[in-house]
């Protein structure tokens, strides 16, 4: 039996994580979030705690008894400019420090932080990016993720905090939500299925690493629950695809006409190439992604056509 506390468990990644953890009846899972996901009703071993993470100044008394604490919360997405810099520090870094202050008092707790493999490395050339590379983020979002990573290491160094940093590539596997601003694949698929034009930043040749959410959660669980304290791990498919390739694959799977593309200038926050080297995950935990992009897109299309949310 293990006890889990999942901050941000009601979201896209969190709800998939909860579903996997709940399969083992002996696990006890508490979802700490602002909103409750109704899908949790079917699990007898999942409970909900309403919590406003971004306004927390203290987590005193809230960590005792847990084996694993997952930190999945982030309140902004990658974007140009610096207008969100202060808000990012106030809403994400500050409450995370409050969380670390409490976790350090409980040596038996492992903290798992979902960082951003897509932003912390910055522009590093055109080869898969390994964990040994120094981060060089070019957006507020990536800087805040790196800053939290550094604090995790500091608390490990000072107090022996048990942690995992998981640098995730671009997860996909659900249809677009209203006003969704992040997630190229669901947003493009939604535009095409509605017969709307697709907005493309730059020339459409920027390359990203896309991983199906089920593979991502398998990697998260493998890395979180195995091995010793500490460590940074890339969780990505290890293969890159450009924006134009993504559009081609979606059109092929839908069997529809090619959409009208609206090309707009590159954003300064967008890197030209981002593919993660996942060899450390393979070597240490025997984990490998199983769902290629073509199959993952097919699963999404089938899920939507069958009236569901995802693949």
N, C-alpha and C positions, 0 to 999 in steps of 0.2 A: 504493500500500500504506500502511496505517495500523496502528498498534499501540494496543490498548485494554486498560486495566486497569479492571475493574468490581468495586468493592466492593459486596457484597450482590447479586451477579448470579444467585444461585440462587432468589431469591424471585419473587413474582408479576410485578412490573414488570421485574425484572432478567432473568428467563428470556425474556420477550418481546423485550427489548432485544437479548440475545445472539442470538436467532433471526434478528433483522433484520440485525445486524452480520455474522453468519456467512454470509449469502447472498452476500457479495462474497468470493470465494475468496482474494483478495490480502490481506484483513484478517487480522490476528493478534490473537486475543482471549484474555486471561487472566481467569478468574473467581476473585476472592478472596472466600471465604466460609467459614463454619463447616461447612456441609453441601454436598455435591456433588449437583446436579440431574442425574438419569440421562438426561434429554432431551439433554444435551450430547454423549452418546456418538456421535451421528450426524454431528457436525461435526468435520471434520479440522483446522480452523483454530481450534478452541477447546480450551484447556487449563485445568486447575483447580489452584488453590493454596489449600490449607487455611490459613485465617487467622482468628484470634480478634480481630476489630477492637476490641472494647470493652476488651480488656486490653493493647492495644499502647501502649508508651511511646515507640517510635521506629519510623520507616519508613526508616531509613538504608539506602541501596543498593537500595531496592525500586521506585523510580520512574524511574530512568534508562532511557532508550530508548523510553519510551511517548510517544505523541502526545496521547492523551486518557485522563484518569482520571475515572471516574464514581463518585460517592459517593451510594449509594442506601440506606445503613444507618440505621435508627432502631430502638431497642429497646423503646419504649413507644408507646402509642396515646393519643389524646385522652381524658382522664378528669377527673372532679372531684377536688378536693383537692390537697394539696401533698406527699403522702407520697412521691411519686416524684421530687421536685425535685432532691434531691442525687444520686440514682441517674442521672437524666437528664444532669446535668452530668458525672458521672464516666464514664458509659458512652458518651456521644455527643459532648459538646463537647470533653472532654479529649483523646480519641484523634484527633478531627478537627484540633485544634491541632497535635498531633504530626505528622499528615499534612501540614498546611500548612507546617510547618517544613521538611519535606523537599521538597515541591513547589516552594517558593520558590527552591531551588537549581538548578532545571531550567527555564530560561526557555522552552523549546520545548514544555512540557506545558500543556495546557488542562484545568482541573478543572471538572467539571460537577456541581453540587449540586442534588439534587431536594428542594426545600423544600415547604411546604404552603400552597397557595393557600386551602385550606379553613379554616386556623386562624390564620395570621399577621395577617390583617386585623382580626379581632375583629368586634364589632358596628358596622357602618358604614352603617346605613340600608338602603334598599330599592332601590338602583340598582346596576348592574354595577360591580365594584370594579376600578379601574385600578392599575397599578404605582406611580403617583405618590402614592397614599395612604400615610400613615404607618402602619406596623404597630401594632396594639394587641391582641395575643393575650390570651385569657382562660383559657389552660390551659398546663400545663408543656410539653406537646408543642410548641405554637406558639411559646412563649418560646425553647425550645432551638433551633428552626429559625431564628427571627429572630436569635438570638445568633450562630449559625454564619454566617448571611448577613453580619452586621456584621464578623465576623472576616475573611471573604473580601474584603470591601471594604478593610479595614485592610491586609491583606497585598498587595492590589493597589496601594494608595496607597504603602505602604512599599517594596515590592520589585518592583512591576510584575507580580504574579501574574496569569496569564491565567485567567479564570473565567467561568462562566455560572451564574446562579441561576434555576432553573425552578420556578415556583410552580404546582404541579399541583392541579387540582380533585379530585373524587372519582372515581377510576378504577374500572371494573367490567369484567367479561367472563369470569369464572370462577365455578364453583360454590363454595359454602361448604366450608371445611375444618373438621375436628373442632376444637371449642373456639374457632372464629374469633370475634373480638370486634369487628372493624372491617369495614366494607363492607356498607352497608344492603341493597343489591340482592341479593347472593348469600345473605345471612342470611335476609331475608324470603322469598326464593324457596324456600330450603331448608325453612323452617317450613311454608309453604303446601303444598309437595309431600309433606311428611310428615304433613300433616293436623294440625299443631300450631298453637296460638294464636300471634299475633304481638304482641310487646311494642312499644308506641309511647311514646316519651318526649314529655311535654307533650300538646298537642292534635293533634299530627300535621301541623301547618300550617307548621312550619319549612321553609324553602326552601333547596335545595342545587343545585349545578351538577355534573352527572354526565357523565363522558366515557369512551367505550369505550376499552379499553386499546390497541387498534390505532391509534386516532387519537392517543392520548396519546404513544405511542412515536414515531409519525411527527413529532409536534411536538417531542419531545425531540431527535430526530436533526437536524431542521431547525435548531433553535436552537443546538445544541451544535457543529455543524460548519460554520456559516456566520457571517459578520460578524466584526467586530473584537473585541478583548478587553473583558471586562466586560459588565454588563447583567443586568437582571432581567426575566423574561418570564412572564406568565400563560399557562398551558396548560389551557384549559377549553372546554366547549362554548359557553358564553355564554348559556345558557338555564336557568332554574331550575324545579325540580319539588319539590312538598311530599312528605312521607312518605306521606300518604294517596293522592296521585296515583301514587306508585310502586306502592303496593299494588294500586290499581285496574288499572294497566297489566299487572302480573304476573298478576292474576286473569283479566283479559281474554285474555291470551296463552295461559294454561294451560287456559282454558275450564272452570274449576272453581268450586266454591262459595266464597263470600266467607269468609275466615277469621274466627275470633273474635279481637277486638282487646283487648289488656290495656293500658289507659292507666296510665302511671306518671308521677310528677312530672318536670318538666323537670330536666335536669342543668345546673348552672351553667356547665359548659364548652361548652355548645351555643349557637351563635349563631342568631339568628332568620332571618337572610337571608345567603346567600353565593353569589353568582353572579359569575364572573370576566369582566372585559372583556378579550377576546382580540385587540383591534384592533392592538396593537403587533406581535403575531406575524403577523397578516395583512399589515400594511404592510411589515415588514422582511424577512420570509421567504416571503411568499406562501402561508402555511399556513392551512388551514381544516379543521375537523373534518368528516368525511363521514358518520358513522354516528349517526343520531338515536336518541333513547332507545328509542322503540318498536321500531326495527329491531334495536338492540343487545340488548334483552330477548328478542326473537324468536330472535336468533342463539344466545343463551345456552340458551334452552329447547330449541331444536333440537339443540344440541351435547350437552346432558345426555341427551336422549331417544335420541340415536344412540350413547350409551355413552361420550361424551367428557367432558372436563372443562369445556369452555368454548365460546364462540362465536367 
